[in-house]
């Protein structure tokens, strides 16, 4: 049975889950946080090595202030409580995205957690917060351009690996499988460079209702696929 080494998840549908139940959107986010704990535990048990979670996009800052404030409080709670539990299990935590808009206490926690866990190897959780793939690629190109301007590098020397090494995901194996919940079938500016050859799995299930059984369905779909990476099917 082939288990993807790296799974990326777009956790979508918290607001719609809440609306169906006549609850505020914030209730959906809280329920979604509970789902996250279960799925991370189950993914690790299944033998997955890395899980990247699209938790908050760069565009999400435009949502109503009350919702954003609730999400920030959830992040604080998650960083203080749940992440500490993960660290005790030898799990590495990384963050990708623009941290500038976060409150200073959240940024300090993120920096501290990354420093504490950088050498842990049991499992790797990557949280995409205030993240946008296009912005990440632009920053990578700017870093490389600076080296060209300094005469360190020639334009002809620029390679795909060089771009990969300049992204916020540098050093992390590219995702094998992407799961998006809620029925939406798009990538939404998530890991655009890194998903070049990833398998995509879309489910109508809202994130708060996504459970171990639904995770197994995604794995089963992945295991039926023939990954060719741009080549041809092997001769049978």
Backbone as CSV, one residue per row, in Angstrom:
resi,resn,N_x,N_y,N_z,CA_x,CA_y,CA_z,C_x,C_y,C_z
1,UNK,0.842,-1.197,0.000,0.000,0.000,0.000,0.877,1.247,0.000
2,UNK,0.715,2.100,-1.008,1.517,3.313,-1.139,0.919,4.438,-0.300
3,UNK,1.714,4.950,0.616,1.284,6.075,1.451,2.026,7.324,1.000
4,UNK,1.317,8.400,0.691,2.006,9.636,0.294,2.910,10.132,1.415
5,UNK,4.101,10.540,1.049,5.035,11.057,2.046,4.581,12.411,2.577
6,UNK,4.038,13.223,1.674,3.621,14.586,2.043,2.206,14.828,1.534
7,UNK,1.315,15.195,2.441,-0.059,15.540,2.086,-0.299,17.009,2.421
8,UNK,-0.826,17.750,1.458,-1.215,19.144,1.679,-2.737,19.201,1.738
9,UNK,-3.268,19.948,2.676,-4.719,19.991,2.873,-5.222,21.436,2.856
10,UNK,-6.227,21.680,2.000,-6.933,22.963,2.004,-8.189,22.741,2.840
11,UNK,-8.161,23.254,4.047,-9.238,23.003,5.009,-10.374,24.002,4.767
12,UNK,-11.325,23.613,3.959,-12.349,24.552,3.506,-13.738,24.114,3.976
13,UNK,-14.613,25.096,4.216,-16.006,24.813,4.514,-16.449,25.056,5.940
14,UNK,-15.587,25.635,6.758,-15.970,25.894,8.154,-17.200,26.799,8.244
15,UNK,-17.197,27.877,7.453,-18.305,28.835,7.505,-19.611,28.233,7.024
16,UNK,-19.540,27.479,5.925,-20.760,26.861,5.392,-21.295,25.769,6.316
17,UNK,-20.384,25.059,6.961,-20.795,24.061,7.955,-21.603,24.722,9.067
18,UNK,-21.122,25.869,9.535,-21.812,26.588,10.604,-23.157,27.136,10.120
19,UNK,-23.176,27.683,8.918,-24.410,28.266,8.373,-25.503,27.215,8.261
20,UNK,-25.161,26.007,7.850,-26.136,24.921,7.734,-26.813,24.624,9.064
21,UNK,-26.104,24.910,10.143,-26.599,24.603,11.478,-27.126,25.832,12.209
22,UNK,-27.201,26.952,11.490,-27.693,28.172,12.097,-26.751,28.742,13.138
23,UNK,-25.460,28.470,12.976,-24.448,28.919,13.925,-23.593,30.015,13.305
24,UNK,-22.931,30.827,14.111,-22.017,31.832,13.551,-20.821,31.144,12.903
25,UNK,-20.215,31.801,11.920,-19.062,31.225,11.219,-17.946,30.850,12.182
26,UNK,-17.826,31.614,13.248,-16.762,31.335,14.220,-16.907,29.945,14.837
27,UNK,-18.151,29.471,14.970,-18.370,28.122,15.517,-17.784,27.075,14.578
28,UNK,-17.872,27.341,13.283,-17.291,26.422,12.301,-15.782,26.349,12.419
29,UNK,-15.152,27.491,12.661,-13.696,27.509,12.809,-13.256,26.738,14.052
30,UNK,-14.028,26.869,15.125,-13.684,26.143,16.350,-13.824,24.636,16.150
31,UNK,-14.887,24.237,15.460,-15.077,22.818,15.174,-13.982,22.325,14.234
32,UNK,-13.593,23.160,13.286,-12.525,22.795,12.361,-11.202,22.562,13.071
33,UNK,-10.947,23.329,14.128,-9.715,23.150,14.900,-9.702,21.781,15.580
34,UNK,-10.862,21.317,16.013,-10.963,19.984,16.617,-10.680,18.903,15.575
35,UNK,-11.204,19.109,14.370,-10.959,18.165,13.280,-9.467,18.071,12.979
36,UNK,-8.799,19.208,12.997,-7.372,19.254,12.700,-6.582,18.333,13.623
37,UNK,-6.886,18.343,14.905,-6.171,17.485,15.865,-6.309,16.019,15.484
38,UNK,-7.535,15.610,15.159,-7.791,14.211,14.829,-7.069,13.783,13.557
39,UNK,-7.105,14.649,12.548,-6.523,14.289,11.259,-5.000,14.236,11.333
40,UNK,-4.381,15.135,12.073,-2.927,15.080,12.214,-2.506,13.787,12.904
41,UNK,-3.219,13.420,13.928,-2.918,12.177,14.650,-3.064,10.970,13.725
42,UNK,-4.137,10.965,12.950,-4.407,9.830,12.077,-3.405,9.757,10.919
43,UNK,-3.052,10.905,10.365,-2.074,10.934,9.271,-0.744,10.358,9.730
44,UNK,-0.353,10.718,10.919,0.912,10.196,11.447,0.824,8.687,11.645
45,UNK,-0.296,8.217,12.168,-0.481,6.780,12.370,-0.437,6.012,11.058
46,UNK,-0.879,6.660,9.988,-0.903,6.028,8.678,0.480,5.984,8.015
47,UNK,1.427,6.720,8.562,2.770,6.710,8.015,3.128,7.901,7.147
48,UNK,2.271,8.916,7.137,2.586,10.153,6.412,3.704,10.883,7.159
49,UNK,4.634,11.472,6.442,5.772,12.148,7.074,5.565,13.649,7.260
50,UNK,4.886,14.272,6.282,4.693,15.727,6.306,3.239,16.051,5.964
51,UNK,2.646,16.967,6.725,1.318,17.489,6.398,1.410,19.013,6.378
52,UNK,1.024,19.612,5.254,0.971,21.068,5.153,-0.489,21.494,5.131
53,UNK,-0.830,22.441,5.968,-2.222,22.853,6.159,-2.413,24.303,5.757
54,UNK,-3.354,24.539,4.835,-3.679,25.905,4.441,-4.687,26.429,5.452
55,UNK,-4.161,27.102,6.476,-4.995,27.519,7.594,-5.555,28.936,7.446
56,UNK,-4.802,29.810,6.765,-5.213,31.212,6.665,-4.478,31.825,5.492
57,UNK,-5.218,32.212,4.466,-4.580,32.767,3.266,-4.303,34.261,3.434
58,UNK,-3.477,34.793,2.556,-3.190,36.232,2.596,-4.448,37.041,2.313
59,UNK,-5.407,36.452,1.584,-6.671,37.130,1.280,-7.656,37.084,2.451
60,UNK,-7.447,36.163,3.383,-8.384,36.019,4.502,-8.394,37.226,5.443
61,UNK,-7.365,38.070,5.347,-7.352,39.284,6.166,-8.517,40.208,5.803
62,UNK,-9.106,40.005,4.627,-10.210,40.856,4.175,-11.564,40.411,4.722
63,UNK,-11.600,39.350,5.475,-12.861,38.893,6.056,-13.299,39.838,7.185
64,UNK,-14.570,39.727,7.642,-15.040,40.610,8.716,-14.125,40.568,9.934
65,UNK,-13.949,41.723,10.570,-13.025,41.844,11.691,-13.329,40.840,12.795
66,UNK,-14.600,40.635,13.096,-14.966,39.698,14.167,-14.448,38.291,13.862
67,UNK,-14.588,37.888,12.597,-14.131,36.550,12.206,-12.611,36.455,12.276
68,UNK,-11.929,37.493,11.786,-10.463,37.489,11.832,-9.976,37.464,13.276
69,UNK,-10.605,38.255,14.139,-10.217,38.285,15.551,-10.399,36.919,16.202
70,UNK,-11.496,36.247,15.861,-11.734,34.904,16.410,-10.656,33.937,15.933
71,UNK,-10.296,34.036,14.663,-9.249,33.164,14.125,-7.909,33.425,14.803
72,UNK,-7.616,34.697,15.067,-6.362,35.016,15.755,-6.345,34.420,17.164
73,UNK,-7.492,34.488,17.846,-7.578,33.890,19.182,-7.420,32.379,19.112
74,UNK,-7.972,31.776,18.054,-7.809,30.329,17.861,-6.341,29.985,17.620
75,UNK,-5.666,30.809,16.826,-4.243,30.582,16.579,-3.466,30.653,17.889
76,UNK,-3.770,31.660,18.697,-3.069,31.802,19.980,-3.253,30.560,20.837
77,UNK,-4.494,30.115,20.916,-4.803,28.929,21.725,-4.104,27.700,21.161
78,UNK,-4.120,27.570,19.837,-3.499,26.407,19.199,-1.993,26.400,19.430
79,UNK,-1.369,27.561,19.285,0.075,27.655,19.471,0.472,27.385,20.920
80,UNK,-0.363,27.827,21.835,-0.048,27.682,23.260,-0.307,26.273,23.772
81,UNK,-1.386,25.651,23.306,-1.792,24.364,23.869,-1.517,23.179,22.938
82,UNK,-2.167,23.155,21.802,-2.060,21.997,20.919,-0.659,21.804,20.356
83,UNK,-0.025,22.884,19.966,1.312,22.763,19.397,2.298,22.244,20.443
84,UNK,2.141,22.669,21.680,3.025,22.179,22.745,2.880,20.676,22.919
85,UNK,1.659,20.175,22.750,1.427,18.728,22.839,2.130,18.007,21.692
86,UNK,2.137,18.631,20.506,2.817,18.037,19.356,4.323,18.005,19.571
87,UNK,4.856,19.064,20.148,6.293,19.151,20.393,6.742,18.022,21.320
88,UNK,5.937,17.725,22.322,6.271,16.655,23.274,6.330,15.294,22.589
89,UNK,5.671,15.192,21.428,5.682,13.938,20.672,6.814,13.896,19.646
90,UNK,7.676,14.897,19.674,8.811,14.928,18.753,8.461,15.427,17.375
91,UNK,7.390,16.229,17.276,6.911,16.697,15.986,7.473,18.083,15.661
92,UNK,7.969,18.222,14.459,8.497,19.508,14.004,7.354,20.377,13.482
93,UNK,7.396,21.667,13.801,6.387,22.616,13.354,7.067,23.734,12.565
94,UNK,6.566,23.982,11.359,7.071,25.089,10.550,5.908,25.968,10.123
95,UNK,6.222,27.218,9.810,5.211,28.167,9.347,5.666,28.774,8.032
96,UNK,4.748,28.882,7.075,5.039,29.572,5.828,4.002,30.674,5.638
97,UNK,4.411,31.768,5.021,3.510,32.889,4.833,4.099,34.179,5.387
98,UNK,3.425,35.283,5.110,3.869,36.602,5.542,3.407,36.875,6.975
99,UNK,4.337,36.986,7.880,3.998,37.145,9.300,3.790,38.590,9.735
100,UNK,4.021,39.540,8.839,4.051,40.943,9.242,2.742,41.449,9.847
101,UNK,1.610,40.927,9.388,0.324,41.427,9.878,-0.110,40.809,11.204
102,UNK,0.586,39.783,11.641,0.216,39.149,12.899,0.652,40.005,14.084
103,UNK,-0.084,39.894,15.180,0.290,40.595,16.409,1.647,40.074,16.877
104,UNK,2.364,40.917,17.605,3.728,40.570,18.012,3.783,39.289,18.842
105,UNK,2.771,39.052,19.695,2.813,37.849,20.532,2.688,36.575,19.697
106,UNK,1.898,36.645,18.608,1.760,35.486,17.729,3.062,35.244,16.968
107,UNK,3.671,36.316,16.463,4.936,36.171,15.740,6.024,35.601,16.648
108,UNK,6.067,36.066,17.878,7.067,35.559,18.818,6.877,34.076,19.091
109,UNK,5.610,33.661,19.222,5.325,32.252,19.450,5.753,31.401,18.254
110,UNK,5.467,31.893,17.062,5.841,31.161,15.856,7.357,30.984,15.776
111,UNK,8.089,32.059,16.013,9.555,31.998,15.968,10.094,31.010,17.003
112,UNK,9.521,31.067,18.193,9.967,30.204,19.284,9.706,28.735,18.966
113,UNK,8.539,28.452,18.442,8.162,27.070,18.125,9.059,26.502,17.037
114,UNK,9.312,27.295,15.984,10.186,26.816,14.914,11.593,26.520,15.438
115,UNK,12.100,27.397,16.291,13.444,27.204,16.836,13.507,25.951,17.707
116,UNK,12.460,25.739,18.508,12.426,24.588,19.416,12.323,23.256,18.684
117,UNK,11.675,23.260,17.530,11.359,21.992,16.865,12.157,21.709,15.594
118,UNK,13.066,22.593,15.236,13.737,22.468,13.931,14.508,21.163,13.765
119,UNK,14.913,20.540,14.865,15.685,19.298,14.772,14.858,18.046,15.075
120,UNK,13.556,18.215,15.269,12.696,17.062,15.554,12.343,16.350,14.246
121,UNK,12.220,15.048,14.298,12.087,14.283,13.053,10.919,13.299,13.022
122,UNK,10.152,13.173,14.091,9.104,12.157,14.137,8.008,12.405,13.092
123,UNK,7.728,13.671,12.834,6.627,14.055,11.951,6.792,15.550,11.717
124,UNK,6.312,16.040,10.597,6.495,17.467,10.280,5.153,18.080,9.902
125,UNK,4.744,19.090,10.650,3.515,19.828,10.370,3.892,21.223,9.900
126,UNK,3.414,21.589,8.707,3.681,22.910,8.142,2.366,23.678,8.103
127,UNK,2.320,24.828,8.765,1.113,25.647,8.816,1.275,26.854,7.895
128,UNK,0.408,26.946,6.892,0.415,28.085,5.976,-0.505,29.154,6.543
129,UNK,0.085,30.227,7.042,-0.660,31.300,7.694,-0.337,32.628,7.018
130,UNK,-1.371,33.359,6.610,-1.183,34.581,5.838,-0.339,34.267,4.606
131,UNK,-0.676,33.151,3.990,0.123,32.618,2.894,-0.545,32.828,1.532
132,UNK,0.263,33.170,0.554,-0.173,33.244,-0.837,0.975,32.784,-1.714
133,UNK,0.732,31.799,-2.569,1.812,31.212,-3.362,2.437,32.206,-4.337
134,UNK,1.604,33.066,-4.946,2.172,34.028,-5.892,3.150,34.971,-5.205
135,UNK,2.771,35.445,-4.027,3.676,36.317,-3.274,4.969,35.584,-2.932
136,UNK,4.854,34.314,-2.594,6.027,33.526,-2.230,6.968,33.376,-3.432
137,UNK,6.394,33.159,-4.604,7.209,33.032,-5.813,7.872,34.369,-6.157
138,UNK,7.131,35.459,-6.001,7.698,36.790,-6.260,8.897,37.044,-5.350
139,UNK,8.759,36.725,-4.075,9.862,36.920,-3.131,11.065,36.058,-3.508
140,UNK,10.801,34.845,-3.963,11.885,33.954,-4.377,12.636,34.548,-5.573
141,UNK,11.897,35.075,-6.539,12.513,35.687,-7.715,13.325,36.916,-7.318
142,UNK,12.810,37.688,-6.371,13.542,38.877,-5.910,14.871,38.490,-5.258
143,UNK,14.854,37.408,-4.466,16.098,36.943,-3.829,17.130,36.566,-4.885
144,UNK,16.685,35.850,-5.909,17.596,35.419,-6.959,18.091,36.615,-7.773
145,UNK,17.198,37.562,-8.039,17.558,38.758,-8.800,18.638,39.566,-8.083
146,UNK,18.552,39.626,-6.761,19.576,40.346,-5.991,20.953,39.738,-6.225
147,UNK,21.003,38.415,-6.302,22.285,37.736,-6.538,22.809,38.020,-7.942
148,UNK,21.883,38.150,-8.902,22.279,38.496,-10.268,22.848,39.917,-10.287
149,UNK,22.156,40.835,-9.600,22.612,42.231,-9.562,23.974,42.368,-8.892
150,UNK,24.244,41.497,-7.929,25.524,41.538,-7.216,26.637,40.861,-8.014
151,UNK,26.277,40.281,-9.134,27.280,39.616,-9.958,27.634,38.223,-9.475
152,UNK,26.893,37.723,-8.497,27.158,36.392,-7.955,26.635,35.306,-8.898
153,UNK,25.615,35.685,-9.665,24.893,34.716,-10.477,24.590,35.306,-11.851
154,UNK,24.646,34.465,-12.882,24.248,34.879,-14.223,22.810,34.427,-14.475
155,UNK,22.024,35.194,-15.234,20.649,34.781,-15.524,20.562,33.363,-16.073
156,UNK,21.532,32.978,-16.890,21.516,31.641,-17.489,21.746,30.539,-16.455
157,UNK,22.236,30.917,-15.282,22.513,29.928,-14.234,21.282,29.596,-13.394
158,UNK,20.221,30.371,-13.561,19.022,30.165,-12.747,18.344,28.860,-13.140
159,UNK,18.035,28.041,-12.138,17.410,26.740,-12.371,16.120,26.606,-11.564
160,UNK,15.354,25.592,-11.902,14.144,25.316,-11.134,14.465,25.011,-9.686
161,UNK,15.529,24.278,-9.447,15.929,23.945,-8.071,16.267,25.206,-7.292
162,UNK,16.880,26.157,-7.971,17.244,27.412,-7.316,15.981,28.145,-6.848
163,UNK,14.955,28.120,-7.678,13.688,28.747,-7.293,13.080,27.989,-6.115
164,UNK,13.076,26.651,-6.185,12.540,25.840,-5.084,13.256,26.150,-3.777
165,UNK,14.572,26.304,-3.869,15.379,26.572,-2.674,15.192,27.984,-2.129
166,UNK,14.537,28.854,-2.914,14.320,30.232,-2.479,12.905,30.456,-1.949
167,UNK,12.048,29.441,-2.035,10.676,29.541,-1.538,10.629,29.299,-0.032
168,UNK,9.521,29.636,0.583,9.387,29.420,2.030,9.329,27.945,2.385
169,UNK,9.084,27.090,1.380,9.024,25.644,1.594,10.353,24.958,1.319
170,UNK,11.411,25.717,1.170,12.725,25.150,0.862,13.085,24.045,1.846
171,UNK,13.563,22.927,1.318,13.984,21.821,2.170,12.876,20.845,2.521
172,UNK,11.647,21.166,2.151,10.509,20.289,2.434,10.147,19.539,1.153
173,UNK,10.029,18.242,1.244,9.682,17.450,0.070,8.350,17.924,-0.504
174,UNK,8.230,17.955,-1.821,7.003,18.454,-2.445,5.822,17.524,-2.163
175,UNK,4.610,18.071,-2.078,3.438,17.248,-1.767,3.165,16.185,-2.829
176,UNK,2.755,15.017,-2.359,2.325,13.938,-3.248,0.831,14.026,-3.505
177,UNK,0.093,14.467,-2.496,-1.364,14.493,-2.559,-1.888,15.784,-1.942
178,UNK,-2.871,16.390,-2.618,-3.559,17.565,-2.084,-5.016,17.185,-1.852
179,UNK,-5.501,17.477,-0.663,-6.907,17.239,-0.333,-7.577,18.589,-0.136
180,UNK,-8.689,18.800,-0.820,-9.485,20.006,-0.550,-10.902,19.587,-0.185
181,UNK,-11.366,20.090,0.935,-12.716,19.787,1.394,-13.707,20.850,0.908
182,UNK,-14.996,20.572,1.103,-16.113,21.515,0.876,-16.695,21.507,-0.527
183,UNK,-16.141,20.718,-1.455,-16.694,20.663,-2.799,-16.082,21.628,-3.790
184,UNK,-15.297,22.573,-3.316,-14.614,23.482,-4.240,-13.476,22.733,-4.933
185,UNK,-13.279,22.996,-6.224,-12.263,22.266,-6.984,-11.274,23.233,-7.617
186,UNK,-10.506,23.874,-6.768,-9.458,24.787,-7.223,-8.347,24.830,-6.171
187,UNK,-7.211,25.380,-6.557,-6.031,25.405,-5.682,-5.975,26.659,-4.817
188,UNK,-6.604,27.745,-5.278,-6.709,28.977,-4.480,-5.368,29.533,-4.009
189,UNK,-4.413,29.622,-4.948,-3.138,30.283,-4.648,-2.366,29.574,-3.531
190,UNK,-2.426,28.255,-3.537,-1.767,27.437,-2.509,-0.662,26.596,-3.138
191,UNK,0.579,26.815,-2.743,1.714,25.992,-3.165,1.765,25.777,-4.690
192,UNK,1.582,26.860,-5.436,1.481,26.730,-6.893,2.704,26.075,-7.535
193,UNK,3.882,26.422,-7.066,5.105,25.845,-7.615,5.260,24.396,-7.157
194,UNK,4.993,24.152,-5.901,5.249,22.849,-5.295,4.271,21.755,-5.744
195,UNK,3.101,22.154,-6.227,2.074,21.168,-6.596,2.135,20.730,-8.054
196,UNK,3.224,21.012,-8.719,3.327,20.732,-10.158,2.929,19.305,-10.520
197,UNK,3.304,18.323,-9.701,3.007,16.927,-10.019,2.224,16.230,-8.909
198,UNK,1.604,17.002,-8.049,0.812,16.405,-6.970,-0.511,15.859,-7.514
199,UNK,-1.017,14.833,-6.869,-2.346,14.310,-7.175,-3.373,15.140,-6.401
200,UNK,-4.497,15.452,-7.046,-5.518,16.291,-6.430,-6.732,15.449,-6.041
201,UNK,-7.247,15.698,-4.844,-8.438,14.981,-4.370,-9.416,15.997,-3.791
202,UNK,-10.603,16.052,-4.362,-11.631,16.982,-3.899,-12.800,16.188,-3.297
203,UNK,-13.279,16.647,-2.167,-14.405,15.997,-1.505,-15.460,17.041,-1.159
204,UNK,-16.748,16.697,-1.255,-17.802,17.654,-0.894,-17.952,17.850,0.608
205,UNK,-17.286,17.023,1.391,-17.409,17.085,2.851,-16.781,18.370,3.384
206,UNK,-17.503,19.081,4.223,-16.948,20.281,4.855,-15.869,19.875,5.860
207,UNK,-14.886,20.741,6.039,-13.761,20.398,6.904,-14.182,19.952,8.307
208,UNK,-15.121,20.591,8.979,-15.472,20.132,10.329,-15.994,18.688,10.374
209,UNK,-16.517,18.194,9.243,-17.024,16.824,9.183,-16.010,15.843,8.597
210,UNK,-14.862,16.329,8.209,-13.828,15.464,7.637,-13.235,14.613,8.759
211,UNK,-13.277,13.298,8.579,-12.820,12.398,9.641,-11.880,11.330,9.091
212,UNK,-11.569,10.349,9.922,-10.635,9.306,9.527,-11.130,8.513,8.311
213,UNK,-12.424,8.246,8.252,-12.986,7.530,7.110,-12.802,8.324,5.824
214,UNK,-13.051,9.628,5.880,-12.876,10.471,4.702,-11.401,10.552,4.297
215,UNK,-10.527,10.556,5.281,-9.086,10.557,5.019,-8.691,9.269,4.289
216,UNK,-9.253,8.155,4.722,-8.977,6.874,4.075,-9.469,6.862,2.624
217,UNK,-10.595,7.531,2.365,-11.099,7.623,0.990,-10.104,8.371,0.102
218,UNK,-9.517,9.424,0.647,-8.514,10.188,-0.109,-7.292,9.316,-0.391
219,UNK,-6.860,8.549,0.602,-5.717,7.664,0.410,-6.024,6.588,-0.628
220,UNK,-7.236,6.042,-0.555,-7.629,5.004,-1.506,-7.625,5.539,-2.928
221,UNK,-8.095,6.764,-3.111,-8.085,7.387,-4.435,-6.653,7.567,-4.926
222,UNK,-5.782,8.030,-4.053,-4.374,8.232,-4.397,-3.710,6.916,-4.816
223,UNK,-4.015,5.856,-4.097,-3.375,4.562,-4.349,-3.809,3.913,-5.662
224,UNK,-4.903,4.394,-6.231,-5.368,3.864,-7.511,-4.735,4.574,-8.702
225,UNK,-4.013,5.635,-8.436,-3.487,6.456,-9.523,-2.083,6.040,-9.933
226,UNK,-1.792,6.261,-11.206,-0.459,6.008,-11.744,0.248,7.345,-11.908
227,UNK,1.224,7.602,-11.066,1.942,8.870,-11.137,3.057,8.766,-12.178
228,UNK,3.021,9.641,-13.179,3.961,9.552,-14.289,4.969,10.723,-14.306
229,UNK,4.671,11.788,-13.579,5.582,12.947,-13.518,5.965,13.446,-14.912
230,UNK,4.983,13.469,-15.821,5.223,13.967,-17.164,5.694,12.936,-18.155
231,UNK,5.967,11.703,-17.682,6.428,10.645,-18.560,5.280,9.773,-19.042
232,UNK,5.613,8.595,-19.528,4.631,7.656,-20.027,4.383,6.548,-19.027
233,UNK,3.264,5.860,-19.164,3.001,4.692,-18.333,4.079,3.644,-18.587
234,UNK,4.503,2.954,-17.533,5.496,1.887,-17.745,4.898,0.792,-18.619
235,UNK,5.735,0.179,-19.460,5.276,-0.897,-20.330,4.922,-2.110,-19.488
236,UNK,3.711,-2.636,-19.728,3.265,-3.795,-18.958,3.652,-5.086,-19.678
